[in-house]
């Protein structure tokens, strides 16, 4: 239901994004056109992919750092069972913020429609992979996530308590978390998904209750050892 609510917003934003990308390409606006060897399309494409991924990292940190933004983003984090459906658990308010910022990122970076299409496709694949219930063997995960986001890496971000919730913001690449010191580790078996300040709301599958979660008062309880379904955490 949340995905259906956000669909009109996504369709409207897509029209704007395509127009935005076509405009910056036609006029050669954006940072990509000031890079060395930017006349080579493959150089520009690779650089733009990394630039857009860095912008997505910035967006994700903003959603956690700015309190009104976090009120919408916590709907995504309130899911108590992390699986591919969590990828679609986005409040329409966050959809507006995310797509609005994406329009700005495309304009600033100078991303073409082709780059945007590649970027969104790869990002979608990684998001589905990262939110999956299956995790990689520890040694393999440690090797892969030197560069790429893994389910093990992203699951830490969905842990119910700080500082883990405010870490591992990466979308495709993990380099931004390493660069800006937001990289964190926690064994996948120790992760308990949810948000401690909105624990009850995360249990409900009622559409209207989830939609109203950003406007619900915090429960005022910082969950601790033995308080989560009888589990020690």
C-alpha positions in Angstrom: 0.0 0.0 0.0 2.8 2.4 0.8 4.3 1.7 -2.7 1.0 2.4 -4.3 0.7 5.7 -2.4 4.1 6.8 -3.6 3.5 5.7 -7.2 1.9 9.0 -8.4 4.8 10.9 -6.8 7.3 8.6 -8.5 5.7 9.0 -11.9 5.6 12.8 -11.7 9.2 12.9 -10.5 10.3 10.6 -13.3 8.9 13.1 -15.9 10.9 15.9 -14.2 14.0 13.8 -13.9 14.0 12.9 -17.6 13.4 16.6 -18.6 16.2 17.6 -16.2 18.6 15.1 -17.6 17.9 16.0 -21.2 18.3 19.7 -20.4 21.7 19.4 -18.7 22.9 17.1 -21.5 21.8 19.5 -24.2 23.3 22.5 -22.5 26.3 20.6 -21.1 25.7 21.8 -17.6 27.0 20.2 -14.4 30.2 19.2 -12.7 30.8 16.3 -15.0 31.6 18.6 -17.9 34.5 20.2 -15.9 36.3 17.0 -15.2 39.5 16.0 -17.0 38.8 14.0 -20.1 35.1 14.6 -19.8 34.8 14.7 -23.6 35.1 10.9 -23.4 31.7 9.5 -22.7 32.9 6.5 -20.8 35.0 8.7 -18.4 32.0 10.9 -17.9 29.7 8.0 -17.3 31.9 6.3 -14.7 32.5 9.6 -12.9 28.8 10.4 -12.9 27.9 7.0 -11.5 30.2 7.7 -8.5 29.0 11.2 -8.1 25.3 10.1 -8.0 26.2 7.4 -5.5 27.9 10.0 -3.3 24.8 12.2 -3.6 22.7 9.3 -2.5 25.0 8.8 0.5 24.5 12.5 1.3 20.7 12.2 1.0 20.7 9.2 3.3 22.6 11.0 6.0 20.3 14.0 5.7 17.3 11.7 6.3 18.9 10.7 9.6 20.4 14.0 10.6 17.4 16.4 9.9 14.7 15.6 12.4 11.6 16.3 10.2 13.2 14.1 7.5 13.9 11.4 10.0 10.2 11.3 11.0 9.4 10.1 7.5 12.4 7.9 7.1 11.8 6.0 10.3 8.8 4.3 8.5 11.4 2.4 6.5 13.4 1.6 9.6 10.4 0.5 11.6 10.1 -2.7 9.7 10.8 -5.5 12.2 11.5 -8.2 9.6 14.1 -7.1 7.0 13.4 -8.5 3.6 13.0 -7.3 0.0 9.6 -5.8 0.8 11.4 -3.4 3.2 12.8 -1.7 0.0 9.3 -0.6 -0.9 8.5 0.5 2.7 8.8 4.3 2.0 6.5 7.0 3.3 5.1 9.3 0.5 6.6 12.2 2.4 10.1 10.6 2.0 9.3 9.9 -1.7 8.8 13.7 -2.2 12.1 14.5 -0.4 14.1 11.8 -2.2 12.9 12.6 -5.7 13.2 16.4 -5.1 16.8 16.0 -4.1 17.5 13.6 -7.0 16.3 16.3 -9.4 18.9 18.7 -7.8 21.6 16.0 -7.9 21.0 15.5 -11.7 21.2 19.2 -12.3 24.4 19.7 -10.3 26.2 16.7 -11.6 25.1 16.9 -15.2 23.8 13.4 -15.4 22.4 12.3 -18.8 19.3 10.1 -19.1 21.4 7.1 -20.0 23.6 7.5 -16.9 20.5 8.0 -14.8 18.9 4.8 -16.2 22.1 2.8 -15.5 22.4 4.2 -12.0 18.8 3.6 -11.0 18.9 0.0 -12.4 22.1 -0.9 -10.5 20.8 0.9 -7.3 17.5 -1.1 -7.4 19.4 -4.4 -7.7 21.7 -3.5 -4.8 18.8 -2.3 -2.7 16.9 -5.6 -3.2 20.1 -7.5 -2.5 21.0 -5.5 0.6 17.5 -5.9 2.2 17.3 -9.6 1.5 17.1 -12.0 4.4 20.1 -14.0 3.2 23.6 -12.8 4.3 27.0 -13.7 3.0 29.5 -15.8 4.8 31.6 -13.5 7.1 34.9 -13.8 5.2 33.3 -13.3 1.8 31.3 -10.3 3.1 34.4 -8.7 4.5 36.1 -8.9 1.1 33.2 -7.8 -1.0 32.3 -4.8 1.2 35.7 -3.2 0.9 34.0 -1.7 -2.2 30.3 -2.9 -2.5 27.4 -2.9 -0.1 26.4 -6.3 1.1 23.4 -7.5 3.1 25.7 -7.9 6.1 26.8 -4.3 5.8 23.4 -2.8 5.3 21.7 -5.0 8.0 23.8 -3.1 10.6 22.1 0.1 9.5 18.7 -1.4 10.4 19.7 -2.3 14.0 17.2 -0.8 16.4 19.6 1.3 18.4 22.2 4.0 17.9 25.0 4.3 16.9 24.4 1.5 14.5 21.3 3.1 13.0 23.4 6.1 12.1 26.1 4.1 10.2 26.6 2.2 6.9 24.6 4.7 4.8 26.1 3.5 1.5 23.9 2.6 -1.4 26.1 0.8 -3.9 29.6 1.6 -2.7 30.9 1.5 0.9 33.7 3.9 0.2 31.7 6.9 1.4 31.2 5.4 4.8 34.9 4.7 5.1 35.7 8.2 3.9 33.4 10.0 6.3 33.8 7.6 9.2 30.3 6.2 9.3 31.3 2.6 8.8 30.3 0.2 11.5 30.4 -3.5 12.1 28.0 -5.8 13.9 27.6 -9.6 13.4 24.5 -10.3 11.4 23.2 -12.6 14.0 23.2 -9.8 16.6 21.2 -7.3 14.5 17.6 -6.7 15.8 15.7 -4.6 13.2 13.3 -1.8 14.1 13.3 1.6 15.8 13.4 1.6 19.6 11.3 4.8 19.8 8.5 3.5 17.6 8.6 -0.2 18.4 4.8 -0.8 18.5 4.2 1.0 15.2 6.7 -1.4 13.5 4.6 -4.4 14.5 1.4 -3.2 12.8 0.6 -4.0 9.2 -2.3 -1.5 9.2 -1.8 0.9 6.3 -3.2 4.0 8.0 -1.2 3.4 11.2 2.1 3.1 9.2 1.2 6.2 7.2 0.7 8.1 10.4 3.8 6.9 12.1 5.8 10.1 11.3 3.3 12.1 13.3 3.0 9.6 16.2 4.7 10.5 19.5 7.8 8.6 20.4 7.2 5.8 22.9 9.8 7.3 25.1 11.3 3.9 25.9 14.8 3.0 25.1 14.7 -0.8 24.7 17.4 -2.7 26.4 18.5 -6.2 27.3 15.6 -8.7 27.4 13.0 -6.3 26.2 12.6 -7.4 22.6 10.3 -10.3 22.3 12.1 -12.0 25.2 15.4 -11.9 23.3 18.7 -10.8 24.9 20.2 -8.1 22.7 
